[in-house]
């Protein structure tokens, strides 16, 4: 994926759905239908800010059976590089954006006997689209959605309408918590579990499911990392023969792109492996933030995922 493969869209509606989450509706700028997708897909939104370009992944929450528009939910992140602030503060109805074609790295298993969906906060968004697919196929499912309080329960009325009594909401403010043991110890054979939300929730679900002997192929999670801020460092791109400075609030991938060098990507969240880049020389250490490389590969420090990972180093040379 690169920017040449993007689609032009127009923002046709913006709605503030919780104090932190806005709901955006996008339509193709030429009025055509948008490309087909399945529940769990994400798009990369390319935002041209005043001083820089942001490219952030967002899950599609609209129905895969309605392709006139795409809908996304964006949580405002204060401690970030600024993409979500751009979406919240700068974007207006009528503005144009570029988006990458949808990619699904969090697909429902088509032959599962039952689906247990677990969401925390803004992690609900891929499940909204998946509910449409589940209803369409008549599949058996239950949805568990954990939020801070009622005012933070984004999209709860759509969910209630869609899922009815298959939806269970948990409010931290009322000390309600998902009973992971109860939930994952007694599911019928052939059940798949899917989790999206904060890292702590994802890890808890994975560990509990593994503890009860769930096969790895039945445990699914979406763990996009926002590229963390960090110390500035410099990198030399060996093939392009370019020195690139990586400031604290910009990812390595964004810095390389700003220097005019393209790196393939799909998720920009440390999941897909598309941006994997060979490390040719390193004086210092890599700060791996991805969920793709194994621990052994991370320790070998021979490759890096520039979409989310950084370095603390005197020098770093990449095969780009
Ligand atoms: S673009 Fe997917 S891991 Fe970097």
Boltz pocket constraint, residues with backbone or C-beta under 6 A from the ligand:
constraints:
  - pocket:
      binder: B
      contacts: [[A, 264], [A, 265], [A, 266], [A, 267], [A, 268], [A, 269], [A, 270], [A, 271], [A, 272], [A, 273], [A, 274], [A, 275], [A, 276], [A, 290], [A, 292], [A, 305], [A, 306], [A, 307], [A, 308]]
      max_distance: 6.0
